[in-house]
Structures are given as C-alpha cells and as structure tokens.
C-alpha cells in the first residue's frame, strides 16, 4: 500500500499536491485574518488570538468570549468561514486518498464475495452428485 500511496501523491497528473497546497494556504489565510482581526478589535495578544481561532476552526468552541459587540460579530463570521476552510482543507487534501482507499476496499470485498460464491457453488454441486 505505501507504494500505491507514493504513486498517487507523486504522479505527474495528480492534483494532490496542488490541492493540498491551496487548501493549506486558504486555511492559513483565514487564520491570519482572524488572528489580526482579534488583535485589532479585542486587543488580544498573538497567542490568545491564535488559540481562539484554532478553537473556532476546529469547532471546539472558544475558551473566551470577545468583550465587544464588534468582536462577537467578527468571531461569529470567522467561525463560519474558518470551519468551512478547515473542512475544505481536509476534503481537498485527503479526498483523493480516501477515494483510492475506498476503491481498494470495494475491490477486496468483491474478490472475497466471489471466493465465497465459488465455494458455495462447489458445495451445491458436490451435494447434487453425492445425492444421486
């Protein structure tokens, strides 16, 4: 399986690298806007703003609440945008990988089903020949 993964990621026609790069850049941009906005609006430090945005983006819920109404509105808007960006980043980055793993799993199940079906058919044939 690791060789198949390597082929997917490094294939010249694979959009995996480009998708991953764009997704991470969008998420980083959204996080940067949120951090700067909270620093300006709420006068929080970089670490507090980053922590707040990280909790928003992962849908954990913030540990602190903005003190101003403008900050609350900004945080609400950033919650929608950051969660969407995080979900999109995960989907665009790992979607092709999940799809190929799912296809492999379906192929494996189909092969196993065929093996079981063949065994059942042989049993039925053996039962018919022994009963006559």
Secondary structure, DSSP 8 states (H G I E B T S, - for coil): -HHHHHHHHH-TT--HHHHHHHHHHHHHHHHHHHHHHHHHHH---HHHHHHHHHHHHTTS--SS--SSHHHHHHHHHHHHHHHHHHHHHHHHHHHHHHHHHHHHHHHHHHHHHHHHHHHHHHHHHHHHHHH-
